[in-house]
């Protein structure tokens, strides 16, 4: 396979801090939820969240992705006001304790983004591609923060419906082409693309995506890959989400070799080992 050239580098502007992506970064997942599929309820207190943040930063994460709402199948649906209540002072607490950390906010609500921006977030991670809140793109533009654009089905209700794509890579590129043009027109400056592993795609399509990550977005924007504890890895193997580290790291290495710039992970230490192997190769 012809991999992307190693000089395909990007940087992003996070609240005036220029973040160089010439070496890929690790994004550690911090779920403030009681119902996330593999770690629900573990980190939804101030003490446990700060301890987990410290642990992930020490293990090699540079970005902490705060998630106030689970988007697993059949998860509880929260309003923006409920998300904001759940976040509370967590963003400002983390910023105070760990000023070097970049904070990403995982939400599909523009009002939650406004709240997070005032609390000090550095990136917007919207799993909806602006499709679940028609004010998201203009809000993202006003913050001037990097925006993570994920490929997903067009409504919250159909988020996890399995779609039969004629060609998943072609479909994703059509989506990314349309959405990035809209975002850039809205005034968003920094874009990151997320292929949306685990959202409405068959196992076969997701394996194809790991094989052909290099073709997504045509190299115009940095790629974020979130395959940590995803069912397309563990279900065919008859394993649990917590028992697929070896398989996950093999796929992490494969996508890094194809130009992925951010790995969104639960297990930071293991991902950092894989990243170090990639950087030495």
N, C-alpha and C positions, 0 to 999 in steps of 0.2 A: 504494500500500500504506500502511496506517495503522501508523506506527511507534510503538514504546513512547515514552511521554513522557520528556523529558530529566530529569525530577526523580525517576525511578525509580532511586534510589541505594541502595547497600549498603555496609556495612563488615564486616570480618572481624577476629577477634582471633587474632593469630599470636604465641603465647607471651607474651601480655601487651602486645604491640604492636598498637595498633588501626590497621588498614590501611584507608584510605578508598578506596572504589571509585567515587566520583563521577566521577573520570576513569579510564577503563579502563587496565589494566596490561598489560605485555608479560612473558610467561614465556619465558625462553630455555631451549632444550633442551640438556642436557649428558649425552650418552650415554657411559657408561663401558664400552661393549660392543665386542667385536671384530666383531659381526655385525649391527649395525643396518643398515637398508636403504639409507641414503644417506650415513652418516658413520661406519660401523663401523670401530673401530680408531684413529680420529683422536685421541680424547681420553681414552684409558684409561691414561694415565700421570699422575703427580702434576703434573709440569711442564706438559704439554699441557692438562690439565684446568684448572689455575689460569690459564694464559694465555687459554684460551677463555672462562673465567668473566669475567676482567678485560675482555676484548674485548666480551662481550655487555653487561656492566654499563655500560661507556662508551658503547655504542651505544643504550642506553635501556631495557634489561631491568631490572625490579625484582625479579623472581622467577627463580631458577635451578632448573630441574627436573632432578634427578639420576636417571638411569635405569641400574640395574645389569643389566637383562635386556631383550633385544630381544623385542618382541611382534609382529614382522612375521610373515607366513605362513612356516611351516617353520623358524622360528628354533630355536636350541638351547634346551631347557628346563633351567632352573636351579632347584635347591632354595633355600630361604631361607638355609641355611648358605653356599652358594656365592655368593649375592647379597652377603651380609655380607662374605665374604672379598674379593669384587671391589671393594666400596665402601672397605674398609680404613679409613684415616684421612681420606678425602677430604672428608667433611662438616666435620669439625673443622678441617682445613686451610683450607677455603674460608671458614668462619666466622671464623677468626683473621685471614686476609688481607683479607676483605671483610665486616666486621661489619654493614654497612648492607644487605647482600643478604638477601633472604628465600629460604630453601632449601625446596624441595618435593621429596619422595621418591616416585618412581614405582615402586610395588611392590604386589603383591596378597597379600603375606604379612604376617601380624600380627607374627611374630618379627622380620622386617626393620624393621617400623615401630617396635617396641620399641627395637631397636638404634639406628635413626635418631633417635628421640626423645632417647635418652641422649647422642647426638652433637650434638644441637642443631637438628634440622629444625624448620621452621615450618608446613609443610602436608603433608598426606597425599594423594597422587595414586594412587588405586586404580582401575585399568582394569577390575576385575572386579565392581565393585558389591557386594563382600563375598561373592560367590558361589563363589570358589575357596578360601576360608579362612573357616570358620564362626566364628572368633574375631576377625575383623577389626573388626566394628562395636564390640564391647565394648572392644577394645584402643584403637580410635580415640577412644572416649568417655573412657577413662582418661587419654589424653594431653591432652585438651581442645583439640586442634589442629583447624583447619579441615579438612574432609574433602571431597575432590573425588569425586563420584559419577558414574561413566560408565555410559552405556547400552551393554550388550554381551550377547552370547549367554550362556546359563547355565553352560557348562563351558569349560575351557581348550581341550579338543579341538575344540569347535564354534565357537570364538571368531571364526573367519573364514568360517564357512559362510554363504552368502548366503541370507537369509530373505526370503520373499515376504510383505511386510506389506500388509495391506489398506489401512491408512492409517498411514504411518510416524510422523506427529506424534501421532496418537491412541495408538499403541502405546507411544511414548516417554513420553507423559504418564501413561499407566497405570502403567508401570514406575517413573517418578520419584515418582508419588504413593504407591505401595506402599513403595518403598525409603526415601523421606524420612521417612515415618511411622515405619518401623522404626528408622531412625537416631536420630530425635528421641527416641523412646521409650528407646533405649539410652543416651541422655545426650549425644549429639553436639550441640554448640551451633551451629556454623557450617558450613553446607553450600554447596557450589558444584556446579552441574550441568554435565556434559560430554555432549553428544549422541552421542559415539562415532563420529565420522567415521572411515572406514577399517576399521571392524570389522563384518563381516557384513551390509553394506548394498549395494544396487545403486547404480549411478551415478545412475539416475533418482531414487531415494529421497534420495540425498545432495544432489542439486541442489535437490530440493523442500525439504530441511532448510535449505539456505542461504536459500531464499526465505521460509521461515516460522519462522525462529529465534525471532522475537518471541513465538510461541505456546507455546514449550516451558517447562514449569514454571510457567506462569501468572504470571510476574513475581515469584514468591515468593522466589526464590533467584538469586544472580548466576550468569551463564552463562560457561563457559570454552569457547572454540572452538579445536580443533586440526585445522586443514586443511593445515598445512605439508607440502609434498612428498607429498601423498596421491594415490593412483592414480586416484581418480574425477576428478581434474583433468587429470593428464598423459596417461593412457592413451587417452581419446577423441580427444586432440589429436595422438597419435603422438609425444609429446615425452618427455624424460627428467625425473625428479624435480627435477633442478637447473636446468631450463630453462622454468619456468612462473611466474616471479616476477610478471609483469604480470597474469596471470590470477588468481594467488593474492591479490594486493593488491586487485584489484577485489572479490573475495569477502570479504576482510577488511573493506573499507569497508562492504559491504552488511550484514554481521553487526553491525558497530559501530553502524550506523544503526538497527538493530533492538534495541539494548540489551545486546549482548555486553560483558562486563566484563573478561575476560582473553583475550588471544590467546597461544596456545602455539605457538612458532615456532622454526625453525632460523635464519632470516635476520632477525636483530633490527633491523639498520639499515633494511632495506626496510619492515618492519612499523612501525617508529617513524615513518617518513615518512608512511605511511598514517594512523597514529594522529594525527599532527600536523594532517594535512588534515582529518580528522574533527573534531578539537577546534576548528579555526578556522571550521568551517562553521556 
